[in-house]
Amino acid sequence: MKLMKNMFLHFFVASLFIFVACEDEKTEDKPEKGSISGSVSFIGDFPPADSGSVRISIHRDWYPTGPPYSYKEIAPEEVINNVYAYEFTQVAFGTYSAIAVDFVAAGSSSDEYTIWGVYGGTLQAGFMNGDSVVVSITEPDITGIDIDATIY
């Protein structure tokens, strides 16, 4: 009987040691997607809605040769003191070559547009010098992506 008690005690202690040592790792919720946000400062008078569409868009490739990754139309009432605050959510991890603001005149097709501004880019360089934005698991939420858009 004493032998059984000793075996049970050793088994219990060994099991307890293994159970405590193998405690589940605490896992943090890791994001699967991110966001990009900032503001657009319009230089000039924002056009009335009936003159066309003002859009902000995210592009994987720049200069665009196809549709953007994502875009939003900017309504005149969303522009306060010539500034529009924006946020794109559920943005897949990756490198985006440009965040751009453009204008499509009423009656034009959506692929006939005038670029008014690109994050980090200048009109003098034809907006080809824009800055890329990287959304990743280590930096999922990118803020402060501010753009100056000259209305012409």
C-alpha positions as MATLAB code, in Angstrom:
seq = 'MKLMKNMFLHFFVASLFIFVACEDEKTEDKPEKGSISGSVSFIGDFPPADSGSVRISIHRDWYPTGPPYSYKEIAPEEVINNVYAYEFTQVAFGTYSAIAVDFVAAGSSSDEYTIWGVYGGTLQAGFMNGDSVVVSITEPDITGIDIDATIY';
ca = [
       0.000    0.000    0.000;
       2.830    2.357    0.855;
       4.344    1.674   -2.551;
       1.039    2.631   -4.191;
       0.869    5.885   -2.233;
       4.438    6.762   -3.236;
       3.772    5.959   -6.890;
       0.564    8.004   -6.814;
       2.329   10.913   -5.140;
       5.180   10.866   -7.711;
       2.677   10.589  -10.554;
       0.620   13.485   -9.144;
       3.658   15.744   -8.666;
       4.992   14.932  -12.142;
       1.575   15.568  -13.702;
       1.197   18.852  -11.845;
       4.652   19.961  -12.998;
       3.894   19.127  -16.614;
       0.464   20.781  -16.452;
       1.871   24.038  -15.045;
       4.871   24.039  -17.407;
       2.675   23.516  -20.469;
       0.244   26.325  -19.795;
      -1.208   27.776  -23.002;
       0.652   30.771  -24.367;
      -1.276   33.988  -24.158;
      -1.972   35.023  -27.720;
      -2.713   38.599  -28.644;
      -5.313   39.316  -31.244;
      -3.283   40.083  -34.327;
      -4.928   42.293  -36.920;
      -5.708   40.836  -40.308;
      -6.186   44.194  -42.029;
      -5.425   47.825  -41.303;
      -6.474   51.364  -42.070;
      -5.183   54.515  -43.745;
      -6.355   57.949  -42.624;
      -5.517   61.612  -42.921;
      -6.880   64.793  -44.388;
      -7.118   66.501  -47.756;
      -6.608   70.264  -47.813;
      -8.222   71.741  -50.903;
      -6.553   74.800  -52.381;
      -9.277   76.672  -54.233;
     -13.055   76.452  -54.175;
     -14.517   72.976  -53.859;
     -16.740   72.349  -56.899;
     -20.510   71.978  -56.610;
     -21.811   68.400  -56.786;
     -23.428   68.896  -60.198;
     -20.072   69.744  -61.819;
     -18.604   66.277  -61.293;
     -17.112   63.895  -58.731;
     -14.148   64.460  -56.435;
     -12.569   61.175  -55.335;
      -9.826   59.976  -53.027;
      -8.278   56.637  -53.913;
      -5.658   54.095  -52.862;
      -3.488   52.609  -55.619;
      -1.223   49.564  -55.601;
       0.430   50.778  -58.802;
       1.186   54.346  -59.749;
       0.709   55.882  -62.347;
      -2.675   54.147  -62.476;
      -3.212   51.735  -65.320;
      -6.369   50.215  -63.895;
      -8.917   50.736  -61.165;
      -7.718   51.736  -57.706;
      -7.559   49.296  -54.787;
     -10.262   51.396  -53.095;
     -11.827   54.823  -53.496;
     -14.421   57.158  -52.016;
     -16.335   60.032  -53.533;
     -16.097   63.236  -51.525;
     -19.367   65.106  -51.112;
     -19.215   68.913  -50.791;
     -20.889   68.798  -47.364;
     -18.034   66.591  -46.067;
     -15.503   69.362  -46.756;
     -15.267   71.769  -43.832;
     -13.093   74.887  -44.186;
     -11.611   73.329  -47.338;
     -10.489   70.218  -45.401;
     -11.787   66.669  -45.782;
     -10.947   64.062  -43.115;
     -10.867   60.530  -44.503;
     -10.308   56.972  -43.361;
     -10.089   53.762  -45.344;
     -10.740   50.712  -43.166;
     -10.276   47.014  -43.857;
      -7.178   47.725  -45.961;
      -5.266   44.555  -46.834;
      -1.616   44.394  -45.756;
       0.668   45.544  -48.535;
       2.429   48.471  -50.158;
       0.328   51.157  -51.775;
       2.152   53.314  -54.296;
      -0.164   56.307  -54.056;
      -3.059   57.916  -52.244;
      -4.562   60.325  -54.775;
      -7.289   62.942  -55.107;
      -8.864   63.503  -58.504;
     -11.823   65.087  -60.252;
     -14.113   63.564  -62.883;
     -16.145   66.202  -64.708;
     -19.883   65.615  -65.119;
     -20.586   63.724  -68.318;
     -17.075   62.196  -68.463;
     -16.271   58.537  -67.974;
     -14.642   57.533  -64.696;
     -11.316   56.979  -66.449;
     -11.218   60.612  -67.652;
      -9.998   62.499  -64.610;
      -7.763   65.336  -63.487;
      -5.384   64.619  -60.622;
      -5.470   67.344  -57.986;
      -3.051   65.863  -55.457;
      -1.056   62.803  -54.409;
       0.378   62.026  -50.976;
       3.982   63.252  -51.062;
       3.767   64.201  -54.744;
       3.947   67.521  -56.533;
       2.242   68.916  -59.603;
       5.668   69.962  -60.974;
       6.675   66.290  -61.145;
       3.333   65.264  -62.638;
       2.573   63.580  -59.290;
       5.017   60.810  -60.175;
       7.023   61.483  -56.991;
       4.355   60.402  -54.497;
       5.210   58.495  -51.339;
       4.263   54.863  -50.811;
       2.289   53.756  -47.777;
       2.880   50.348  -46.181;
       0.144   48.676  -44.147;
       1.495   45.674  -42.220;
       0.858   43.467  -39.230;
       3.381   45.523  -37.238;
       1.882   48.845  -38.390;
      -1.725   48.179  -39.347;
      -3.154   51.652  -38.784;
      -1.435   54.377  -40.777;
      -2.425   57.925  -39.821;
      -1.380   61.412  -40.877;
      -1.489   60.731  -44.601;
      -2.280   64.350  -45.453;
      -2.642   65.582  -49.014;
      -2.741   69.059  -50.553;
      -5.119   69.084  -53.524;
      -4.966   72.071  -55.862;
      -8.256   72.641  -57.645;
      -7.654   73.773  -61.210;
];
